[in-house]
Amino acid sequence: MPGKVNPVIAESLTMICARKDGQRLVGYRWCQAGNFELNVMMPMMAHNVLESSHLLQTGVRNFQEKMHRRHRGEQKNAQS
């Protein structure tokens, strides 16, 4: 059907943002778990920061390639 948009790409970006937000909240909890100025959760926090960064980077790139560029191309074709 012409003009129909598949929302899966936008929904996947929403899921990535929800996961990143959850990892942020878990990071707050881990920061509170430190005892005597020694935080044994630091490696896990670093892992979550890197994982969140990778997820966001991949999700935004996917959104840009599959949704944004395609949508802009359809708009240009419709105006012609």
PDB file with one MODEL, atoms N, CA, C and O in Angstrom:
MODEL        1
ATOM      1  N   MET A   1       0.840  -1.178   0.000  1.00  0.00           N
ATOM      2  CA  MET A   1       0.000   0.000   0.000  1.00  0.00           C
ATOM      3  C   MET A   1       0.884   1.240   0.000  1.00  0.00           C
ATOM      4  O   MET A   1       1.720   1.391   0.890  1.00  0.00           O
ATOM      5  N   PRO A   2       0.724   2.114  -0.957  1.00  0.00           N
ATOM      6  CA  PRO A   2       1.545   3.322  -0.989  1.00  0.00           C
ATOM      7  C   PRO A   2       1.218   4.249   0.166  1.00  0.00           C
ATOM      8  O   PRO A   2       0.061   4.401   0.556  1.00  0.00           O
ATOM      9  N   GLY A   3       2.251   4.859   0.700  1.00  0.00           N
ATOM     10  CA  GLY A   3       2.055   5.818   1.780  1.00  0.00           C
ATOM     11  C   GLY A   3       2.028   5.197   3.155  1.00  0.00           C
ATOM     12  O   GLY A   3       2.008   5.915   4.155  1.00  0.00           O
ATOM     13  N   LYS A   4       2.027   3.862   3.232  1.00  0.00           N
ATOM     14  CA  LYS A   4       1.993   3.200   4.536  1.00  0.00           C
ATOM     15  C   LYS A   4       3.404   3.170   5.107  1.00  0.00           C
ATOM     16  O   LYS A   4       4.365   2.869   4.399  1.00  0.00           O
ATOM     17  N   VAL A   5       3.521   3.485   6.394  1.00  0.00           N
ATOM     18  CA  VAL A   5       4.820   3.523   7.061  1.00  0.00           C
ATOM     19  C   VAL A   5       4.894   2.362   8.044  1.00  0.00           C
ATOM     20  O   VAL A   5       3.968   2.142   8.824  1.00  0.00           O
ATOM     21  N   ASN A   6       5.981   1.632   8.004  1.00  0.00           N
ATOM     22  CA  ASN A   6       6.202   0.536   8.944  1.00  0.00           C
ATOM     23  C   ASN A   6       6.824   1.120  10.220  1.00  0.00           C
ATOM     24  O   ASN A   6       7.932   1.654  10.169  1.00  0.00           O
ATOM     25  N   PRO A   7       6.137   1.029  11.349  1.00  0.00           N
ATOM     26  CA  PRO A   7       6.620   1.668  12.578  1.00  0.00           C
ATOM     27  C   PRO A   7       7.672   0.870  13.330  1.00  0.00           C
ATOM     28  O   PRO A   7       8.087   1.291  14.410  1.00  0.00           O
ATOM     29  N   VAL A   8       8.118  -0.262  12.805  1.00  0.00           N
ATOM     30  CA  VAL A   8       9.037  -1.130  13.545  1.00  0.00           C
ATOM     31  C   VAL A   8      10.353  -0.428  13.851  1.00  0.00           C
ATOM     32  O   VAL A   8      10.883  -0.585  14.951  1.00  0.00           O
ATOM     33  N   ILE A   9      10.889   0.333  12.921  1.00  0.00           N
ATOM     34  CA  ILE A   9      12.172   1.000  13.131  1.00  0.00           C
ATOM     35  C   ILE A   9      12.053   2.037  14.250  1.00  0.00           C
ATOM     36  O   ILE A   9      12.920   2.106  15.121  1.00  0.00           O
ATOM     37  N   ALA A  10      11.002   2.831  14.235  1.00  0.00           N
ATOM     38  CA  ALA A  10      10.806   3.825  15.293  1.00  0.00           C
ATOM     39  C   ALA A  10      10.556   3.146  16.640  1.00  0.00           C
ATOM     40  O   ALA A  10      11.025   3.626  17.672  1.00  0.00           O
ATOM     41  N   GLU A  11       9.822   2.038  16.636  1.00  0.00           N
ATOM     42  CA  GLU A  11       9.566   1.313  17.883  1.00  0.00           C
ATOM     43  C   GLU A  11      10.850   0.710  18.443  1.00  0.00           C
ATOM     44  O   GLU A  11      11.033   0.664  19.660  1.00  0.00           O
ATOM     45  N   SER A  12      11.733   0.250  17.574  1.00  0.00           N
ATOM     46  CA  SER A  12      12.995  -0.316  18.066  1.00  0.00           C
ATOM     47  C   SER A  12      13.846   0.758  18.736  1.00  0.00           C
ATOM     48  O   SER A  12      14.521   0.484  19.728  1.00  0.00           O
ATOM     49  N   LEU A  13      13.819   1.968  18.206  1.00  0.00           N
ATOM     50  CA  LEU A  13      14.556   3.064  18.839  1.00  0.00           C
ATOM     51  C   LEU A  13      13.957   3.402  20.205  1.00  0.00           C
ATOM     52  O   LEU A  13      14.687   3.739  21.137  1.00  0.00           O
ATOM     53  N   THR A  14      12.642   3.312  20.323  1.00  0.00           N
ATOM     54  CA  THR A  14      11.982   3.538  21.610  1.00  0.00           C
ATOM     55  C   THR A  14      12.405   2.473  22.622  1.00  0.00           C
ATOM     56  O   THR A  14      12.639   2.788  23.789  1.00  0.00           O
ATOM     57  N   MET A  15      12.503   1.221  22.185  1.00  0.00           N
ATOM     58  CA  MET A  15      12.947   0.143  23.079  1.00  0.00           C
ATOM     59  C   MET A  15      14.387   0.350  23.526  1.00  0.00           C
ATOM     60  O   MET A  15      14.725   0.104  24.683  1.00  0.00           O
ATOM     61  N   ILE A  16      15.235   0.804  22.607  1.00  0.00           N
ATOM     62  CA  ILE A  16      16.633   1.067  22.956  1.00  0.00           C
ATOM     63  C   ILE A  16      16.712   2.165  24.016  1.00  0.00           C
ATOM     64  O   ILE A  16      17.489   2.060  24.964  1.00  0.00           O
ATOM     65  N   CYS A  17      15.911   3.212  23.856  1.00  0.00           N
ATOM     66  CA  CYS A  17      15.899   4.301  24.839  1.00  0.00           C
ATOM     67  C   CYS A  17      15.404   3.815  26.195  1.00  0.00           C
ATOM     68  O   CYS A  17      15.923   4.236  27.229  1.00  0.00           O
ATOM     69  N   ALA A  18      14.408   2.935  26.204  1.00  0.00           N
ATOM     70  CA  ALA A  18      13.900   2.387  27.468  1.00  0.00           C
ATOM     71  C   ALA A  18      14.971   1.541  28.152  1.00  0.00           C
ATOM     72  O   ALA A  18      15.137   1.615  29.369  1.00  0.00           O
ATOM     73  N   ARG A  19      15.690   0.745  27.382  1.00  0.00           N
ATOM     74  CA  ARG A  19      16.757  -0.071  27.970  1.00  0.00           C
ATOM     75  C   ARG A  19      17.870   0.806  28.526  1.00  0.00           C
ATOM     76  O   ARG A  19      18.392   0.543  29.609  1.00  0.00           O
ATOM     77  N   LYS A  20      18.229   1.843  27.786  1.00  0.00           N
ATOM     78  CA  LYS A  20      19.267   2.754  28.251  1.00  0.00           C
ATOM     79  C   LYS A  20      18.846   3.442  29.539  1.00  0.00           C
ATOM     80  O   LYS A  20      19.662   3.627  30.442  1.00  0.00           O
ATOM     81  N   ASP A  21      17.572   3.822  29.630  1.00  0.00           N
ATOM     82  CA  ASP A  21      17.061   4.453  30.842  1.00  0.00           C
ATOM     83  C   ASP A  21      17.106   3.477  32.012  1.00  0.00           C
ATOM     84  O   ASP A  21      17.441   3.864  33.132  1.00  0.00           O
ATOM     85  N   GLY A  22      16.774   2.221  31.760  1.00  0.00           N
ATOM     86  CA  GLY A  22      16.853   1.205  32.807  1.00  0.00           C
ATOM     87  C   GLY A  22      18.275   0.990  33.281  1.00  0.00           C
ATOM     88  O   GLY A  22      18.514   0.827  34.478  1.00  0.00           O
ATOM     89  N   GLN A  23      19.225   0.988  32.354  1.00  0.00           N
ATOM     90  CA  GLN A  23      20.626   0.831  32.739  1.00  0.00           C
ATOM     91  C   GLN A  23      21.107   2.028  33.561  1.00  0.00           C
ATOM     92  O   GLN A  23      21.940   1.878  34.455  1.00  0.00           O
ATOM     93  N   ARG A  24      20.585   3.199  33.258  1.00  0.00           N
ATOM     94  CA  ARG A  24      20.938   4.384  34.039  1.00  0.00           C
ATOM     95  C   ARG A  24      20.443   4.242  35.480  1.00  0.00           C
ATOM     96  O   ARG A  24      21.162   4.563  36.426  1.00  0.00           O
ATOM     97  N   LEU A  25      19.221   3.761  35.635  1.00  0.00           N
ATOM     98  CA  LEU A  25      18.670   3.583  36.978  1.00  0.00           C
ATOM     99  C   LEU A  25      19.433   2.514  37.757  1.00  0.00           C
ATOM    100  O   LEU A  25      19.659   2.662  38.958  1.00  0.00           O
ATOM    101  N   VAL A  26      19.828   1.442  37.080  1.00  0.00           N
ATOM    102  CA  VAL A  26      20.628   0.409  37.734  1.00  0.00           C
ATOM    103  C   VAL A  26      21.981   0.988  38.141  1.00  0.00           C
ATOM    104  O   VAL A  26      22.511   0.649  39.199  1.00  0.00           O
ATOM    105  N   GLY A  27      22.535   1.857  37.306  1.00  0.00           N
ATOM    106  CA  GLY A  27      23.810   2.505  37.639  1.00  0.00           C
ATOM    107  C   GLY A  27      23.704   3.332  38.902  1.00  0.00           C
ATOM    108  O   GLY A  27      24.640   3.355  39.701  1.00  0.00           O
ATOM    109  N   TYR A  28      22.586   4.013  39.101  1.00  0.00           N
ATOM    110  CA  TYR A  28      22.389   4.762  40.348  1.00  0.00           C
ATOM    111  C   TYR A  28      22.429   3.821  41.548  1.00  0.00           C
ATOM    112  O   TYR A  28      23.024   4.140  42.578  1.00  0.00           O
ATOM    113  N   ARG A  29      21.795   2.667  41.408  1.00  0.00           N
ATOM    114  CA  ARG A  29      21.775   1.702  42.515  1.00  0.00           C
ATOM    115  C   ARG A  29      23.174   1.180  42.796  1.00  0.00           C
ATOM    116  O   ARG A  29      23.565   1.020  43.952  1.00  0.00           O
ATOM    117  N   TRP A  30      23.929   0.914  41.730  1.00  0.00           N
ATOM    118  CA  TRP A  30      25.278   0.411  41.915  1.00  0.00           C
ATOM    119  C   TRP A  30      26.178   1.448  42.569  1.00  0.00           C
ATOM    120  O   TRP A  30      27.068   1.101  43.344  1.00  0.00           O
ATOM    121  N   CYS A  31      25.949   2.724  42.258  1.00  0.00           N
ATOM    122  CA  CYS A  31      26.746   3.774  42.899  1.00  0.00           C
ATOM    123  C   CYS A  31      26.513   3.790  44.405  1.00  0.00           C
ATOM    124  O   CYS A  31      27.417   4.127  45.169  1.00  0.00           O
ATOM    125  N   GLN A  32      25.319   3.431  44.834  1.00  0.00           N
ATOM    126  CA  GLN A  32      25.004   3.394  46.263  1.00  0.00           C
ATOM    127  C   GLN A  32      25.587   2.164  46.944  1.00  0.00           C
ATOM    128  O   GLN A  32      25.626   2.103  48.172  1.00  0.00           O
ATOM    129  N   ALA A  33      26.041   1.184  46.170  1.00  0.00           N
ATOM    130  CA  ALA A  33      26.532  -0.072  46.739  1.00  0.00           C
ATOM    131  C   ALA A  33      27.990   0.014  47.179  1.00  0.00           C
ATOM    132  O   ALA A  33      28.537  -0.958  47.699  1.00  0.00           O
ATOM    133  N   GLY A  34      28.618   1.158  46.978  1.00  0.00           N
ATOM    134  CA  GLY A  34      30.019   1.288  47.368  1.00  0.00           C
ATOM    135  C   GLY A  34      30.179   1.349  48.884  1.00  0.00           C
ATOM    136  O   GLY A  34      29.408   2.011  49.579  1.00  0.00           O
ATOM    137  N   ASN A  35      31.182   0.653  49.376  1.00  0.00           N
ATOM    138  CA  ASN A  35      31.465   0.632  50.818  1.00  0.00           C
ATOM    139  C   ASN A  35      32.863   1.168  51.080  1.00  0.00           C
ATOM    140  O   ASN A  35      33.823   0.770  50.421  1.00  0.00           O
ATOM    141  N   PHE A  36      32.971   2.056  52.028  1.00  0.00           N
ATOM    142  CA  PHE A  36      34.270   2.584  52.453  1.00  0.00           C
ATOM    143  C   PHE A  36      35.069   3.149  51.288  1.00  0.00           C
ATOM    144  O   PHE A  36      36.252   2.846  51.131  1.00  0.00           O
ATOM    145  N   GLU A  37      34.425   3.964  50.479  1.00  0.00           N
ATOM    146  CA  GLU A  37      35.025   4.596  49.315  1.00  0.00           C
ATOM    147  C   GLU A  37      35.601   3.595  48.318  1.00  0.00           C
ATOM    148  O   GLU A  37      36.490   3.931  47.535  1.00  0.00           O
ATOM    149  N   LEU A  38      35.094   2.372  48.350  1.00  0.00           N
ATOM    150  CA  LEU A  38      35.510   1.341  47.410  1.00  0.00           C
ATOM    151  C   LEU A  38      34.252   0.852  46.700  1.00  0.00           C
ATOM    152  O   LEU A  38      33.369   0.264  47.324  1.00  0.00           O
ATOM    153  N   ASN A  39      34.179   1.090  45.433  1.00  0.00           N
ATOM    154  CA  ASN A  39      32.984   0.683  44.701  1.00  0.00           C
ATOM    155  C   ASN A  39      33.333  -0.500  43.805  1.00  0.00           C
ATOM    156  O   ASN A  39      33.956  -0.343  42.755  1.00  0.00           O
ATOM    157  N   VAL A  40      32.921  -1.675  44.238  1.00  0.00           N
ATOM    158  CA  VAL A  40      33.239  -2.893  43.495  1.00  0.00           C
ATOM    159  C   VAL A  40      32.377  -3.038  42.246  1.00  0.00           C
ATOM    160  O   VAL A  40      32.621  -3.922  41.425  1.00  0.00           O
ATOM    161  N   MET A  41      31.376  -2.182  42.094  1.00  0.00           N
ATOM    162  CA  MET A  41      30.500  -2.253  40.925  1.00  0.00           C
ATOM    163  C   MET A  41      31.014  -1.416  39.751  1.00  0.00           C
ATOM    164  O   MET A  41      30.361  -1.359  38.709  1.00  0.00           O
ATOM    165  N   MET A  42      32.156  -0.776  39.900  1.00  0.00           N
ATOM    166  CA  MET A  42      32.684   0.100  38.855  1.00  0.00           C
ATOM    167  C   MET A  42      32.869  -0.607  37.509  1.00  0.00           C
ATOM    168  O   MET A  42      32.520  -0.020  36.485  1.00  0.00           O
ATOM    169  N   PRO A  43      33.401  -1.834  37.455  1.00  0.00           N
ATOM    170  CA  PRO A  43      33.523  -2.498  36.144  1.00  0.00           C
ATOM    171  C   PRO A  43      32.170  -2.727  35.472  1.00  0.00           C
ATOM    172  O   PRO A  43      32.054  -2.609  34.252  1.00  0.00           O
ATOM    173  N   MET A  44      31.164  -3.050  36.250  1.00  0.00           N
ATOM    174  CA  MET A  44      29.838  -3.273  35.668  1.00  0.00           C
ATOM    175  C   MET A  44      29.237  -1.962  35.180  1.00  0.00           C
ATOM    176  O   MET A  44      28.562  -1.938  34.151  1.00  0.00           O
ATOM    177  N   MET A  45      29.470  -0.877  35.900  1.00  0.00           N
ATOM    178  CA  MET A  45      28.979   0.430  35.453  1.00  0.00           C
ATOM    179  C   MET A  45      29.646   0.817  34.130  1.00  0.00           C
ATOM    180  O   MET A  45      28.984   1.323  33.224  1.00  0.00           O
ATOM    181  N   ALA A  46      30.954   0.580  34.021  1.00  0.00           N
ATOM    182  CA  ALA A  46      31.662   0.890  32.781  1.00  0.00           C
ATOM    183  C   ALA A  46      31.121   0.047  31.626  1.00  0.00           C
ATOM    184  O   ALA A  46      30.951   0.541  30.511  1.00  0.00           O
ATOM    185  N   HIS A  47      30.856  -1.216  31.900  1.00  0.00           N
ATOM    186  CA  HIS A  47      30.280  -2.090  30.872  1.00  0.00           C
ATOM    187  C   HIS A  47      28.930  -1.555  30.406  1.00  0.00           C
ATOM    188  O   HIS A  47      28.655  -1.537  29.206  1.00  0.00           O
ATOM    189  N   ASN A  48      28.089  -1.119  31.336  1.00  0.00           N
ATOM    190  CA  ASN A  48      26.770  -0.602  30.970  1.00  0.00           C
ATOM    191  C   ASN A  48      26.866   0.694  30.172  1.00  0.00           C
ATOM    192  O   ASN A  48      26.079   0.911  29.250  1.00  0.00           O
ATOM    193  N   VAL A  49      27.810   1.547  30.509  1.00  0.00           N
ATOM    194  CA  VAL A  49      27.991   2.793  29.750  1.00  0.00           C
ATOM    195  C   VAL A  49      28.388   2.477  28.317  1.00  0.00           C
ATOM    196  O   VAL A  49      27.859   3.064  27.373  1.00  0.00           O
ATOM    197  N   LEU A  50      29.326   1.544  28.157  1.00  0.00           N
ATOM    198  CA  LEU A  50      29.761   1.176  26.810  1.00  0.00           C
ATOM    199  C   LEU A  50      28.650   0.484  26.032  1.00  0.00           C
ATOM    200  O   LEU A  50      28.478   0.734  24.839  1.00  0.00           O
ATOM    201  N   GLU A  51      27.893  -0.385  26.701  1.00  0.00           N
ATOM    202  CA  GLU A  51      26.792  -1.068  26.031  1.00  0.00           C
ATOM    203  C   GLU A  51      25.697  -0.077  25.620  1.00  0.00           C
ATOM    204  O   GLU A  51      25.155  -0.166  24.518  1.00  0.00           O
ATOM    205  N   SER A  52      25.377   0.862  26.509  1.00  0.00           N
ATOM    206  CA  SER A  52      24.365   1.869  26.188  1.00  0.00           C
ATOM    207  C   SER A  52      24.807   2.715  25.005  1.00  0.00           C
ATOM    208  O   SER A  52      24.016   3.005  24.107  1.00  0.00           O
ATOM    209  N   SER A  53      26.067   3.106  25.008  1.00  0.00           N
ATOM    210  CA  SER A  53      26.598   3.913  23.911  1.00  0.00           C
ATOM    211  C   SER A  53      26.506   3.152  22.589  1.00  0.00           C
ATOM    212  O   SER A  53      26.111   3.717  21.569  1.00  0.00           O
ATOM    213  N   HIS A  54      26.869   1.880  22.610  1.00  0.00           N
ATOM    214  CA  HIS A  54      26.814   1.063  21.395  1.00  0.00           C
ATOM    215  C   HIS A  54      25.370   0.886  20.919  1.00  0.00           C
ATOM    216  O   HIS A  54      25.095   1.003  19.725  1.00  0.00           O
ATOM    217  N   LEU A  55      24.453   0.605  21.839  1.00  0.00           N
ATOM    218  CA  LEU A  55      23.052   0.434  21.471  1.00  0.00           C
ATOM    219  C   LEU A  55      22.476   1.706  20.853  1.00  0.00           C
ATOM    220  O   LEU A  55      21.797   1.653  19.827  1.00  0.00           O
ATOM    221  N   LEU A  56      22.749   2.844  21.479  1.00  0.00           N
ATOM    222  CA  LEU A  56      22.235   4.108  20.950  1.00  0.00           C
ATOM    223  C   LEU A  56      22.835   4.420  19.582  1.00  0.00           C
ATOM    224  O   LEU A  56      22.132   4.863  18.674  1.00  0.00           O
ATOM    225  N   GLN A  57      24.125   4.189  19.442  1.00  0.00           N
ATOM    226  CA  GLN A  57      24.787   4.455  18.167  1.00  0.00           C
ATOM    227  C   GLN A  57      24.189   3.590  17.058  1.00  0.00           C
ATOM    228  O   GLN A  57      23.892   4.089  15.973  1.00  0.00           O
ATOM    229  N   THR A  58      24.011   2.307  17.326  1.00  0.00           N
ATOM    230  CA  THR A  58      23.452   1.394  16.333  1.00  0.00           C
ATOM    231  C   THR A  58      22.003   1.739  16.020  1.00  0.00           C
ATOM    232  O   THR A  58      21.590   1.728  14.861  1.00  0.00           O
ATOM    233  N   GLY A  59      21.229   2.047  17.069  1.00  0.00           N
ATOM    234  CA  GLY A  59      19.822   2.361  16.873  1.00  0.00           C
ATOM    235  C   GLY A  59      19.603   3.634  16.077  1.00  0.00           C
ATOM    236  O   GLY A  59      18.744   3.684  15.197  1.00  0.00           O
ATOM    237  N   VAL A  60      20.376   4.657  16.386  1.00  0.00           N
ATOM    238  CA  VAL A  60      20.232   5.924  15.662  1.00  0.00           C
ATOM    239  C   VAL A  60      20.681   5.764  14.215  1.00  0.00           C
ATOM    240  O   VAL A  60      20.057   6.314  13.308  1.00  0.00           O
ATOM    241  N   ARG A  61      21.748   5.023  13.993  1.00  0.00           N
ATOM    242  CA  ARG A  61      22.213   4.795  12.621  1.00  0.00           C
ATOM    243  C   ARG A  61      21.153   4.020  11.828  1.00  0.00           C
ATOM    244  O   ARG A  61      20.870   4.353  10.677  1.00  0.00           O
ATOM    245  N   ASN A  62      20.578   3.003  12.437  1.00  0.00           N
ATOM    246  CA  ASN A  62      19.528   2.218  11.787  1.00  0.00           C
ATOM    247  C   ASN A  62      18.319   3.091  11.474  1.00  0.00           C
ATOM    248  O   ASN A  62      17.757   3.011  10.381  1.00  0.00           O
ATOM    249  N   PHE A  63      17.922   3.920  12.426  1.00  0.00           N
ATOM    250  CA  PHE A  63      16.790   4.827  12.217  1.00  0.00           C
ATOM    251  C   PHE A  63      17.082   5.784  11.069  1.00  0.00           C
ATOM    252  O   PHE A  63      16.227   6.021  10.215  1.00  0.00           O
ATOM    253  N   GLN A  64      18.287   6.328  11.054  1.00  0.00           N
ATOM    254  CA  GLN A  64      18.647   7.288  10.006  1.00  0.00           C
ATOM    255  C   GLN A  64      18.643   6.625   8.627  1.00  0.00           C
ATOM    256  O   GLN A  64      18.132   7.197   7.664  1.00  0.00           O
ATOM    257  N   GLU A  65      19.209   5.424   8.533  1.00  0.00           N
ATOM    258  CA  GLU A  65      19.315   4.764   7.233  1.00  0.00           C
ATOM    259  C   GLU A  65      17.973   4.244   6.723  1.00  0.00           C
ATOM    260  O   GLU A  65      17.654   4.389   5.543  1.00  0.00           O
ATOM    261  N   LYS A  66      17.201   3.647   7.601  1.00  0.00           N
ATOM    262  CA  LYS A  66      16.001   2.953   7.148  1.00  0.00           C
ATOM    263  C   LYS A  66      14.728   3.774   7.233  1.00  0.00           C
ATOM    264  O   LYS A  66      13.751   3.467   6.550  1.00  0.00           O
ATOM    265  N   MET A  67      14.719   4.802   8.050  1.00  0.00           N
ATOM    266  CA  MET A  67      13.476   5.542   8.228  1.00  0.00           C
ATOM    267  C   MET A  67      13.610   6.973   7.717  1.00  0.00           C
ATOM    268  O   MET A  67      12.826   7.415   6.877  1.00  0.00           O
ATOM    269  N   HIS A  68      14.592   7.684   8.221  1.00  0.00           N
ATOM    270  CA  HIS A  68      14.715   9.105   7.912  1.00  0.00           C
ATOM    271  C   HIS A  68      15.020   9.332   6.430  1.00  0.00           C
ATOM    272  O   HIS A  68      14.323  10.099   5.766  1.00  0.00           O
ATOM    273  N   ARG A  69      16.052   8.674   5.912  1.00  0.00           N
ATOM    274  CA  ARG A  69      16.428   8.874   4.505  1.00  0.00           C
ATOM    275  C   ARG A  69      15.337   8.397   3.562  1.00  0.00           C
ATOM    276  O   ARG A  69      15.051   9.047   2.556  1.00  0.00           O
ATOM    277  N   ARG A  70      14.726   7.260   3.884  1.00  0.00           N
ATOM    278  CA  ARG A  70      13.665   6.734   3.022  1.00  0.00           C
ATOM    279  C   ARG A  70      12.476   7.680   3.014  1.00  0.00           C
ATOM    280  O   ARG A  70      11.880   7.929   1.966  1.00  0.00           O
ATOM    281  N   HIS A  71      12.129   8.211   4.190  1.00  0.00           N
ATOM    282  CA  HIS A  71      10.998   9.130   4.287  1.00  0.00           C
ATOM    283  C   HIS A  71      11.272  10.416   3.509  1.00  0.00           C
ATOM    284  O   HIS A  71      10.390  10.931   2.822  1.00  0.00           O
ATOM    285  N   ARG A  72      12.499  10.931   3.619  1.00  0.00           N
ATOM    286  CA  ARG A  72      12.846  12.141   2.866  1.00  0.00           C
ATOM    287  C   ARG A  72      12.807  11.881   1.373  1.00  0.00           C
ATOM    288  O   ARG A  72      12.388  12.747   0.605  1.00  0.00           O
ATOM    289  N   GLY A  73      13.243  10.690   0.945  1.00  0.00           N
ATOM    290  CA  GLY A  73      13.198  10.354  -0.471  1.00  0.00           C
ATOM    291  C   GLY A  73      11.764  10.261  -0.983  1.00  0.00           C
ATOM    292  O   GLY A  73      11.479  10.684  -2.103  1.00  0.00           O
ATOM    293  N   GLU A  74      10.866   9.717  -0.178  1.00  0.00           N
ATOM    294  CA  GLU A  74       9.457   9.629  -0.570  1.00  0.00           C
ATOM    295  C   GLU A  74       8.841  11.025  -0.679  1.00  0.00           C
ATOM    296  O   GLU A  74       8.022  11.278  -1.563  1.00  0.00           O
ATOM    297  N   GLN A  75       9.236  11.928   0.218  1.00  0.00           N
ATOM    298  CA  GLN A  75       8.717  13.296   0.163  1.00  0.00           C
ATOM    299  C   GLN A  75       9.176  13.997  -1.115  1.00  0.00           C
ATOM    300  O   GLN A  75       8.389  14.695  -1.755  1.00  0.00           O
ATOM    301  N   LYS A  76      10.430  13.818  -1.488  1.00  0.00           N
ATOM    302  CA  LYS A  76      10.947  14.445  -2.706  1.00  0.00           C
ATOM    303  C   LYS A  76      10.234  13.893  -3.935  1.00  0.00           C
ATOM    304  O   LYS A  76       9.909  14.642  -4.856  1.00  0.00           O
ATOM    305  N   ASN A  77       9.990  12.579  -3.951  1.00  0.00           N
ATOM    306  CA  ASN A  77       9.297  11.968  -5.091  1.00  0.00           C
ATOM    307  C   ASN A  77       7.856  12.437  -5.169  1.00  0.00           C
ATOM    308  O   ASN A  77       7.323  12.591  -6.268  1.00  0.00           O
ATOM    309  N   ALA A  78       7.211  12.669  -4.035  1.00  0.00           N
ATOM    310  CA  ALA A  78       5.817  13.101  -4.026  1.00  0.00           C
ATOM    311  C   ALA A  78       5.700  14.543  -4.523  1.00  0.00           C
ATOM    312  O   ALA A  78       4.700  14.911  -5.140  1.00  0.00           O
ATOM    313  N   GLN A  79       6.717  15.352  -4.255  1.00  0.00           N
ATOM    314  CA  GLN A  79       6.685  16.760  -4.670  1.00  0.00           C
ATOM    315  C   GLN A  79       6.950  16.902  -6.161  1.00  0.00           C
ATOM    316  O   GLN A  79       6.523  17.880  -6.775  1.00  0.00           O
ATOM    317  N   SER A  80       7.641  15.948  -6.744  1.00  0.00           N
ATOM    318  CA  SER A  80       7.999  16.036  -8.174  1.00  0.00           C
ATOM    319  C   SER A  80       6.805  15.807  -9.068  1.00  0.00           C
ATOM    320  O   SER A  80       6.933  15.846 -10.292  1.00  0.00           O
TER     321      SER A  80
ENDMDL
END
